[in-house]
Amino acid sequence: MNLDKLIKYSAPFFVIAIISRSIEEISFLYFAVPVMSVFYIVLNLQRVKKLVPNLIRDQKSKVKGQKDRTESDYLAPGIRHPASGTCLPVGKVWYLMFLIPSLWFLLTSLWSSYPEVSALRALYFILISAGCISAGVLWIRYSGKGIFDFLLPANIFVVLLCLFSVITNIPSDSWTGGHGKGFIGFFGHQNLLASVLLFTIPSVLTFKIKDKTSKIKYFYFLLFSLNLIVLTLTYSRASILSLVIGALVFLILNKNWKVLIYSFGITAFTAIIIYFTPSLNESVDKILKKDFPEIYSSRIWMWEPSYKAALEGGLFGLGYGISHPEIRSGEYSDRYENGRLIREKGNSTLALIEEAGLIGLVLFIMPIFVIVILSPSTLRLRSGQVPAKDLSKKRFFSRLGGIRMTKPNSRHTADNSLLTTHYSLLTAALAAFILHSQFEAWWVGVGYVQLPLYFIYFGLIVQSSIFSSPKLNSFKV
């Protein structure tokens, strides 16, 4: 089996194996995740290793009288930046950006009250982050499929599993487990099921975009509707809010002002009706508050102790994976493991400061800011009119999104709407995940489902953006 097919078939299973962690009946599949992470790291490092010889060949090709290399010469073993003519060590740059916080997490074991716990969790963070970023990079590089296609089998699997649970009422606690206020199916908690849907639903949206003229669009419309229904049944306000904000970011990035105006008008009109209808007002108020005094009451009991613990963490933190032993959230949410307190923290930012300090927080979010800086340069190509000097850049992106190249009237043009849509969806998804992390502490959860999926998205967005920004011209091997 060649590398293209290996990535094409292994990546969807990799995602299912990650999600299996949250389903007790198939949780044994998760043992494949660290093994496959090592596999993806090795493959990506081999790919990066081939970039240096390509740069040497590139420089030799510039000798006077010697014909320049073609695009295919570089795309086979490596990738040539179309603007600068140099081969960019993509893996080295982004691995380094996540290796720095990983090393800091490892360093916190020196002052941790449980040094072996901090060290092991930091080492596993290195494995998971590097492996999942590699998976995203390799998928775009070798699969020959759409950017989000490998997430679709996992989404279909979860939706079908939930439908089976709704119809058969198996397991018996599918409506009473977790916090008992929504559907959990085979998952351990409503919020966990909702987050899995949130992280995989972009695959459904992408297929709807790609197959506009195909009959199969009805299947994806049905699948998308089922996703929304199950997500609503979970009663997870954090995931629903994150999906809404992600959709707004997507519409803004694509400058779809008409849909935004109509959506805002419908929302405002609905809100007015609810406000002036006492029975509806009371029902919606009860739904939003989940029988708590205020809408934020279900989170404030975790945020307050997490804030106090973050103050104790200060600049350097208490140790990666360590909770302050004297600050507790509640007798039902806290537990002890070999004498070590494990507190439910409810906020990734506060949890990261508590464990790794402000230094750890800055190092962790640094790659996110780099992506935000590069995004405007990447999306500048949305006009569709491409000068001849940028043709090689468009050819590269045709490998990613199937861009149609034409040459009418001696002027190169490109239908790059699909590329723009894919990249906008990646950016919007990243925004939704960051918002969601402020209601769940999965930034410090190396064994959680969400963190590996987040890193896979990061690999996708890195590989999709790094070659299209002139800001990267200064990168040298």
Disulfide bonds with the S-S distance in Angstrom:
none
